[in-house]
């Protein structure tokens, strides 16, 4: 049985990243492999002809590489956190049909997938929850800066000692990302939507409990020197990480003990 995806629905927004992960699995198997995406494409009743046609273009193939590198980077961060917090809760915000959580499951952590109700309903059919199931992939671009700030502050209240990892980019990149969906949503004020150039200097002032770091998401985790990736794509990756400030942002929420120690550390620093 195939599961039908209607056009112009929230569920349709799941198709592009899913198809991109499948495409990248085929084009760059040494860099990325998502067997779940390959399998799900065959289980979905949707007209992929436009996506297949576009996949022949150079920029669409680079876009697929972007999607795949983002997933690899976030998976690296989740696994790295689980090394020191093996029983942590891992929360995939705006999970769509992404299976990164399960791929990082160490058998001891708890993994939670969050999204809109109709997306979760589809996910339950295609990717039923296992016995176990905190990162956001391609999500915050669609939220106002104030909404992201309130979410981060709320998480700092609720999860001291926790970590939030997500992808972000500067205003120029967000305008490009939002080019199509802005027309549909009739949104005019692009500037109100979340974008960041220097994560540490721009996000740290949101709350004293935030420890912010970031690195480029195209070349910050991999040099892309695999023979399957041509030199032009590596050039575009440098542009993405450099001019567009495409990055993986990590925010650590200081625990109560860390918060108490912070003023002391600052005084000691000043004394020097």
N, C-alpha and C positions, 0 to 999 in steps of 0.2 A: 504494500500500500504506500502511495506517495502522498505527502502532505502539501496541500495547495497553499501558495502564498499569493494573496491578492495584491494587485498594483495599488500604489498610493496609500499604503497602510504603514503603520509603525513597523510591522513585521518585515516589510520590504527593505527597510534600512539595514536589516541583518544580512542581506544577500551580498552586497558589495564586499564587505570585509571577509565574509565566508568564502566567496569566489576568489578573492585575492590570496587568501591563505592556501587554497587549493592550487591556484596558478603558480604561486611561489614554490610550492612543494614539487611541482613538475619541472619548473625552470631552474631552481637552485637546490637540488636535493642534498647537496653537501652542507648547505648552510641552514636549511630549514625543512622540516618534514612534519606535516599535520595530517595524519591518517584519518582523523575525525572529520576534517573539512572535506577530504576526498570522498569519504563515505556518505556524508550528509548531502552533498550535491546530487548524488544519485537517488536520494530519498525525497527530494523536494520537487513538487510540481510547479515549475516556474519557467517562463520563457527566457532562457539564458542567451538567446541569439545576439542581443546587443552587447552583453558582457563578453561573449566569445569574440565578436567582431572587434571590440575595443581592445581586447587582450593582445591583438597583433601590433598595436601601436607602442612605440618606445616609451612614452610617458606613462602609459597604463601599466606597463611591465615594471617600470621604476616605482609606481604607486603600490604595486603588489609587494615589491621588495620592502618598501617603507612599512607596510602593514605587518609583514613577517618579522622584520627587525624589532619593531615595537613589542610584539608578543614575546620574542626571544629575550629582550631586555627585561621585561616585567617578570618573566619566568625566572630569570637569573636572580632578580631581587627577592622574589618569594623564596626560592631555594636557599639563598644566602641567609635570609632571616630565620628560616626554619632550622638552620644548623645550630643556632644558639637558643632558639625558642621552639623546640620540636613539637610541643603540644599547643601551639598558638591557634587562634582562629584566623583563617584566611578568607577575606571577603572580596568577591569580585563584583564591583559596582558597575552596573550597566553591562552585564555579562553577555547578552545576546546569545549566540550559539558558539561561544568561545569555550574551549575545554582546557584552558591553561591550568585551572585549579586542580583538576584531576591529575594532570601531567606532573604536577609538583607535589602530589599527595605522598607524604612519608609514612602513612599508615597510623600516625598518632595525632596529626592536626585535625581540626574541624574546618571544612570548607563550605562557604555559603555563597550562593549565586543570587544577586539581586537585580531586578529589572522591572519594567512595566508588566502588569498582570497578563496581558495578551501574549507578551514575549515569553513569559515564564510558562504559560499554558502550552505554547508551541515547543518550548525547550523540554517540557516534561514528556512530550510525545517522542521527540527525536533524541533527547539525551536524558533519560530518566535518572533521577538522583540515586546515587549509590548509598552505601552506609556512611560515607564521609564526603562530604563535598565542602589581603585587604588591598586590592589594587583596582585601578580604573583604566581601561584601555579605550582611547578615542571617545571619551565621555564628556569631559569638562568643557570642551569647545562649545557645547550646546547650552551652557548655563551662564547666567549673568555672573559677573565677578563677585557681587555681593552674596549671591547664593553659594558660590564655592567657598567664600570666606566664612559664612555662617556654618556651613557643613564642617569645615576644618576646625573651627572653634568648638563646635559641638562634639566633634570626635576627640579633641584634646581634653574636654571635660569627661567624656565617657570612657576613654581608653588611654589613661596615662601609661607610658611605657610602650605604647603601640606605634606602628609605622604605617603611613599612607604613601603609596607609590603610584604615580600617574604620568601620562605623557602630556606635554604642553608645547606651545610655540608662541612666537611674537605676534603682534597685531597684523603685520603683513601676511604672515602665513595663515592666520585665522580667517582673514578676509578671503583668501583663496580657497580654504577648506569649506567655508560657508557659502561659496558662490552659488551653488545650486539650491540648497535647502532654504536659504534666505528668501528666495523668490516665492517658494511654496508657502512658507510661513508668514510672508508679507512683513518681514522684519527690516526696519530701516536703520536702526541705531546699532551698527555692528560694534562700535566702540564700547558698548556696555558689556559685551561678552568677554568671557575670561581669556586673557592672553598674558604671557609673561616673557620678558627678555632675560632679566637677571633674577632668577628664582630666589636666591638667598637675600638680596637686598630688597626685593619687592614683596616677598611673602613673610619674611621674618618679623616685620613690624606688626603683622596681624595679631600676634599673640606672643607673649614672652616665653611660652612653653614650647615653641616650635624650633626645632633644629633642622634647618633646611640645607639640602645639598642637591646637586644635579650634574648630569653629564649628557653629552650628545647622544641621541638615540639611534642615529645611523652608524656612527663610528666610535661611539663611546664604549661599546661592549665588543665590537668586532671590527677588524680592519677591512673587511669585505675583499680580501685579496684572493678569494677563491677564483679559479679559472673561469667559472661560469658567469662571473660578474665582470662586465666590460669596464674599461677605463672611464668611459663617459659617465656611467652610473656612479663610479667612485667620486668623480668630480661633482655630480649632482648631490651626492651624500654630503660632501664638504660644504656645499652651498646651503643645504638644508640645516645642518648643524651650526653653520657659521652665520650666514645672513638671516636665515629664518628662525634661528634659535630653537630648532626642534630638539627637545630634550626630555629625558626621564627625570622627574622631580621626586625626591624622597624627603618626606617630612616625618621626623621622629618626634613623638609627643613625650616631653620629659615627664618622668614619674614624680611623685610627691617628694621623694628624697633628692632627686636631681634638682627640682625646683628650689628646694631649701638651700642647696649648695651653690646655686648659680650666683647670688649676690656676693658671696664670699670670694668666689673665683674672680669676679669682676673687680672687687676691691684689691685683691692680690695683684691683679694685672696692672691696675692703676699705680700701685705702690712701686712697681718696677719702673 
